[in-house]
Amino acid sequence: MPSEYVYIAYRKVQELKVAKLNNYEKPIAALTCLTANLNRDKKTKPYIPEDFYVYKKPGDGNGPGLRYSSSYMHLIESRQLPSWALFCYKDVASNSGGVAPPVPALFSENAILLAPSRTQDGYQGMLIAREEAKGVQRFTSPCGIDVELVVEDMPTKVVAVEGIELRQLR
């Protein structure tokens, strides 16, 4: 059995344990929140119960999933990540700690597709791209994948979108 599967199973058990502990601490966090709001300065923003959780449930963070974070960190360690893609480092690094997938990324000049997985119409993964990536891009990987994918509308100068599917040109 590949070590990645063993690690994923271990992480899942740990996540379930943290979720169980989180359920136990919710009444205490609610009472602590109530007490803190009664005694807070009226000029400060009110507290919410989540501010007092010791055990945060998996997915409570605002970063990407473990698979994407692991790929991103692998690219940094192997010095394959371009400097323009470091804008999302803080959010991505907060969820890191897993094993990178066999194909960590597909690269083009202006875009990176992290942890790509083949779908019926193209590839799915986390897209990190610059504005210039809009349109048809040729993506390659060190393991020999060479494919043309369509990057849709880019709302800002740089984006990091999790779980996006890029359509392949036939």
N, C-alpha and C positions, 0 to 999 in steps of 0.2 A: 504494500500500500504506500503511495507517495506521501512524503512527509507533510506536504501541503494539506492533505485531507486530515491527518492527525492533528495538525495545528488548528485547522478550522473547527474540528470537533471540540478540541480543548477550549477554544475561544467561545464557542456556543455555550458550553457548560458554564463558563465563567459569566457570560452575559445573563443566563437564566438565574444564576445565583444572585447577581447584583439586582436583577429585576424583582426577585422575591424579597430581598432586603429593602428595596425601595418601597414596596407595598407596605411593609411593616412600619416604615418611618413616616408615612404620610400623615397620620393623625398627630404625631409629635410636631412635624413641620408646620401643620396648620395652626396648632396652638402657639408655637413660637412666632409664626407670622402675625397672628392676632396681637400678641403681646408687643412685638416690635412696632406694629402700626399704631398701637395705642400710645406708645412712648416716643414715637419719632417726631422730628421737627417737621412742622407743616410745610416747610419750604422744600423738603426733599420728596422724591418720588416714593409712592407706597411700595411696600414689599409684597412679594407673591410667595406662596408656599415653596415653589421650586428653588427660591433663593436659599432655603434652609435644608435642602436635601444633602445628605452625606453621600448616598449611593444614587448616582444619576443613572436612569435607565439607558440602555443602549439606544442610540439614535437621538438622544436629547440634545446633542451638540448640533452645531449648524454646519459642520464640515461634511465632506463626502464620505462614502462608504469605505470600509476597510480595504476592499480590493483595489479601488482607485488610489487610495492613499499609499498603499504598499507599492503600487506601480510607480507613483510619483517619486517616492523616497528612493526606490531602486534606481530611477533615472538620475537623481541627484548624486547618489553614491557612485554610480558608474560614469558620471560626468557627461551624460548624454542629454540633459535637459538644457535647452537654450535659456539664456539670461532673461529674455522677455517673458518667459513662462513662470517666473518667480513671484509674480504679483499675488498669487493665491497661496503662497507657501504657508502662511500662518494658519489658515483654515484647514488646509490639507494635512499639514504635519500634526495637527491636534488629534487626528484619528489614526495615525500610523501605528505600525507594530506587527503587521501581518507579513506573509510570504508573498513575494511578487509572483504573478501568474507567468506561465511559460512564455507568452508574448506580452511583455509589459506595455508596449505602445506601438502605434503606427505614426510615422513622422511625415510631415510635409514641410515646405518652407515656412508657412505661416500658421500651422495648426499641428496639434498633437491629439491623438485619440488614445486615452489611457485604457488599459485592460480591455482591448477590443475582443468582442466575441462575434462570431459569424451569425448573421440572421438570414432570413429568406431573401431580403432585398438589399443587403449590404452588411454593415458592421455597426455594432452598438458599443458604447463606452462613455467615458467622460471626455468631452471636448474642451480643450484649452486652445483658444485661437485668437489671432489678431484680426482686425477689421479687414485686412487685405485677403483673408482666407475665403471670403464670400465667393461662391461659385464652385467650379470644378477644381479639385486639388488632387494631385498624384501623391498617394501615401505609400511609404515603404517601411519595412522593418528589417532589422539585422538578420532575421532568420529567412528572408527571401520573399516575403509577401510584397507584392507590387500591385496596387489597385487604385483606380480613379473613383473618388467619392465626391458627392455633391454636398457642400456646406451651405446651408440655407442662410437666411437673413441674419446679419450681425447688428444687434441693437446698440452696441457700444464699441469703443476702441479695442477692448480685450474682453473675452468672456471665458467663463469656466462653467460648463453645463454638464450636470451629471445625468447619466442614463439616456443620452441622445442617440438616435439611430441615424446614420448617414447612408443615403441611398447610393448604391453602386451603379456606375455607368456600364452598360453591357457592350 
